[in-house]
Amino acid sequence: MITKARRFVLIPGAGGAGWYWSRVAAGLTGAGHCAIPVDLPGDDEGSGLAEYRDVVLEHAVDGDVIVAHSLGAFTAGPVCEQITPSALVFVNAMIPMPGETAGQWWDNVGSLDARHAAADANGYSREFDLETYFLHDVGREIALEGEQYQRPESDRVFGEPCPFDAWPQAPIHVLAGADDRFFPVALQQRVARERLGLEAGVVPGGHLVALSNPTRIIDYLLEY
């Protein structure tokens, strides 16, 4: 049981829209905590991982809980070398190795093969589209609200080595959406074991679980 207010810094994935965390942030704030969804310049080819790190560091301080979704894990690494978080939480995340690029990550963890195998097993198309892979469990009203925040991710970020040497000496938690079609849960569980020696927690929800099931994310963040 949490007995005092905490600060949660919420890092988005590709595109960098802090709006993605809006419902989780509202729930954390309503529970008496401070929640800071960070906007990253995802569509700016002039900004890379160092710039993303610096944007987050405008908001993050020692003792914060750093929460990273998807590609946001590549920002969390360098952020946690500059501050000492009280915890680091990955949500449907691309957990990197030091010096790895996001472009290399896909092949290094076998992401595409895992995605195709899950599609074949569960009867949906291998062909990527937003509805099938990101929005299949997100309410229509929420999806429409999010359209104004959608933006592409710059190619630059996928080619840059992740500038960190090691994960922090702080509790690290990995949370996977049971219904994530983009990074199937079995893939996420294997990557968490291989790269962090951790067992991933699992909650109902797809890749955009903070939109489709924010209550379970909030509960998870507040349970330790």
Beta strands, then each sheet from edge to edge (+ up, - down):
strand 1: 7-11
strand 2: 34-37
strand 3: 65-69
strand 4: 87-91
strand 5: 172-177
strand 6: 201-203
sheet 1: 2+ 1+ 3+ 4+ 5+ 6+
end
